[in-house]
Amino acid sequence: QVQLVESGGGLVQPGGSLTLSCAASGITFNIKTMGWYRQGSGNQRELVAALTNGGPTNYGDSVKGRFTISRRAGTNTVYLQMNSLKREDTAVYYCAALGGWGQGTQVTVSE
């Protein structure tokens, strides 16, 4: 069973940047697709970005042009670079892969 551990959340001012990391463990093969989701207060969990090896990279409409998902080559570690952050980006961000979820990391965008 895969374990996913996120890090990098925190408090940032509007317009600022933050990078999240997610490391997968407990498996011995390369995961084909890894992604990030988020859930704000009172909202449903939504796709932020997903990256497939040798395949497409998908972004939620609200983050296109501001967020970038990437992966360290040859590893099961994925990153989410978040730029031009807005108050509405405030949420718990979850890493997802192989049907599993990380514990989530809080991102708060505020003055």
N, C-alpha and C positions, 0 to 999 in steps of 0.2 A: 504494500500500500504506500502510495506516495505521500510524503510530508512536504508541505509548502510553508516557507517561513518568509514573511515580508519584513522589510525594514525601510527606514527613510522618511516616515511620516513626520508631521510636526505642524507648527504654526508659521504661516508666511503671510506677508502683506499682499494685497491685491497688486497684480503686475509682476510679482516675484516668481521665482522658479524653485522647483523641488524635484529630486530624483528618488524614485522608489526602486527597491531591489527585491527580487524574489528568488530564493534558492530552493530547488527541489532535491529531496533526498529519499532514500529507501528504495531506489530503483537502479538498475544497472544498464539501462538503455537510454538513448536519446529520445526525449519526448518530442513528438512531431508538432503539436500546437500548445502554446502557452498564452495566457491572456490575463488581462486586468479588468475587473469589474468594480463598480462602486455603488454604494447605497447611502444616500443622504437621508436626513431625518424626515420621516413621513413618506419617503419615496420607495419605489421598487428598485431592486438591484438591476443595474444596467451595464451593458458592455461599454468599456472605455476603449480597449484596444486588444487585438489578438494577432499573434504572429505564428505562421505555419512555415516550417522548414521546407524550402523549395516551392512554397505556395504564396498565397496572397497575405497581405497585411491589412487588417480591417480596423477602422476607427469609428467610434460613435460620432454622430454629426456634431455634437456640441464641443468636441475637442479637436476636430480636424484642423490642422495648421498650427496647433499649439502644443500638442502632446506627441511624443515619439516613443514607440516601443522598439526595443532592440534586445539582442541576445548575445551573450558572450559565446563566441564560436566554440563548438565542441563541448559545451556544458549545458546543464539544465538550469541556468541562471538567466533571468530576464529582467530588464529594466524598463522603467517608465519615466522618461524625461518630460517634466511638465513645465511649460513656460507660459508667460502672460496669464498667470492664474487669476481667477475671478472668484468672487464670494460664492457663487453658485457651484464651484468645484468642491466646496466643503462636503466631505463625505468620509465614510470608512471605505478604504480601497482594499480589494481582495485579489489575491493571485489565484488563478484557476488552471488546472491541468489534470487530464486523465480522470475527470469526474470528481476531483477533489478540490477543496478550498483551503486557503490559508486562514489564519486567525484574523486577518485584517489589520490595517494600520490607518490611524486617523490622520486625515489632512484637513486642516482648518485654515481658511483664507479670511483674514480679518485684519483691521487696522491695529 
